[in-house]
């Protein structure tokens, strides 16, 4: 039974790796080789996976749940960098640095992650140089996320930030009909991503609702007039 259980966990791990963008299309032998040294970690809601500056063990793939990667200011204010969901990878920069993790990572709910140990994976890279190109692609994607975050934070008006966030999740070209957005994070986490408090976010959501631009039901946000919301954003940007 123990052998069967270990084999089952190995297959689940391989399936997660195969689904991760980093490893899509890799030969089954490479997936099996990576899965053989992969370590599964379980986290309770609110538990930290690592802290900024802590020694880097390797990089991670979310198998279940969500991981909030953030930094904290000297005053203790939290700035969310990204909320990682299954089967996203993060902390790949740990492979190329000895300075430790550059941010904090905390579970937003009960979560399971896969640790790809640094030493084992770097050894594999020596024999699979094409994997190094995949790591560069992942780093490029994370850089785009950071650039997008910087763009959002330069919008000093909270209405602009929220309108911009909602419009980014609407199809293009913008439809005349309403668009439903399912929140995959708490409003507290969303507020932190926007560099605001939960109260400020709630007030702005309420303002959009009162203006008939948004309907709110739990974690379901319905943008009722995407094009009107875009005009509001453009008008507010022109005033800043």
Secondary structure, DSSP 8 states (H G I E B T S, - for coil): -HHHHHHHHHHHHHHHHHHSGGGTT--HHHHHHHHHH-EEEEE-TT-EEE-TTS---EEEEEEESEEEEEEE-TT--EEEEEEEETT-EE-GGGGG-SS--SSEEEESSSEEEEEEEHHHHHHHHHH-HHHHHHHHHHHHHHHHHHHHHHHHHT--SHHHHHHHHHHHTS-SS--SS-EEEE--S-HHHHHHHTT--HHHHHHHHHHHHHTTSEEEETTEEEES-HHHHHHHHHHHHHH-
